[in-house]
Each structure stands twice: as C-alpha cells, then as structure tokens.
Amino acid sequence: GNSVTQMEGPVTLSEEAFLTINCTYTATGYPSLFWYVQYPGEGLQLLLKATKADDKGSNKGFEATYRKETTSFHLEKGSVQVSDSAVYFCALMFSGGYNKLIFGAGTRLAVHP
Amino acid sequence: DAGVIQSPRHEVTEMGQEVTLRCKPISGHDYLFWYRQTMMRGLELLIYFNNNVPIDDSGMPEDRFSAKMPNASFSTLKIQPSEPRDSAVYFCASSFQGAANYGYTFGSGTRLTVV
C-alpha cells in the first residue's frame, strides 16, 4: 500500500544549524508530496509541496526536492531559528480519487538558542 | 476567507456525557476530513466526506463516534458516551477536487478532555 516514513524525533539543534528531516515514501504511481508544520497548540499548516519528479518546493527558507529515484522528499533548511521548533509531517496524495492525504508519523524539531 | 473554523477550541466533560464538535469548512471546498491526534497514536483519519456524503468511516474507533455533514458548510463529530481515552485534539480539514496541487487546510482543532 501507499505509505510515508519519516525519521524519528525529536531532532534537537542549536540556532543557525543545518536541518535535514528525512522522508521516504512507498506508492504505486507518482503522488504529490507535501510537508506540513504544526506549531505548539495549533493545527497543521502547509509548508511546501511538489507535484512531480524533480520539483523543488520551498517556503520560509525550507526546501524539499521530489526524488523519484530514491522515493524521497527530505526537508532541509540552511539555518534554523528557535521559532522553527514544531512538529513536521511529510505526506503524499494522488490526484483524482478521493484526495486522501497519507501522513507520516511526524518529526518533532526543537531548536535551542 | 476565514479558513476552517472549529468550535469549541477546548472542551472538558465528564465521562459518560455526550460531546459534539463542530466544523465549518472553507466555502467551495467539497471534501471534509476529521482527524484525531494523540501522543500515543499520532494523527489518525477518522472519517471523510465528499459533497456531504461519508466516503470512508473506517477510522472511526467505535460506535460511540458518529459524524454528520448536513450541508456543505457544516459538519459535526459526536461522541456518546464519552470516555477518558477519547481525550485528544480533534482536527477538521477541508479541500477540493484538484487538491493534489494544494493539499488540505486544517482548522485549529478542538482539545477534548474527558475526566
């Protein structure tokens, strides 16, 4: 079946460090890929997306590239801030059908000053 | 647009009581999803609707849970009777056909505590 696997957290970094959160997927076809972010006490917000192979999604300094060869969509940021502390969810969706988002388990990021 | 609106933001109730959570999706969105989030189980899809019709309720944990969508602008999730293990944050999300390019929009959630 279709699934998303994320690296386990928590990920703890110092401010200005480089961030990578790994995400790989299993899918029968070529889905759209998403990263959502959940700040403490809030709902999930769309961070970035990519709809086809080799697309790069980017937002707020975060980037992720859709890699079909490795079925991956790793999230990266060059210099994290304390305000980036949140839970990050990788997800996939197929166009058509019933628009069902399949989420990974989430990775908690804690950034310290 | 005000986004997906959920109410109440917080609910504390006693075991055995009926609880009703409410959601107003974004106007024009024809998909609505209910999720539950706990530390132990993470984010779980409970049920989703398309054009007000329930499509998949396989995630609803028990018969104590029910969801309705009487019209395109309103949905409820009801728990009767409530139990302490139902304590969680419940999220509603909406989307539209073609959401593979846009994803979902989530509400801020309802934090339910059953004592």
Interface residues (C-beta under 8 A of the other chain):
Chain A: P31 S32 F34 Y36 E42 G43 L44 Q45 L46 K49 T51 F89 A91 M93 F94 S95 G96 Y98 N99 K100 L101 F103 A105 G106
Chain B: V4 Y31 F33 G42 L43 L45 Y48 N50 I55 D56 F91 A93 S95 F96 Q97 G98 A99 A100 N101 Y102 G103 Y104 T105 F106 G107 S108 G109
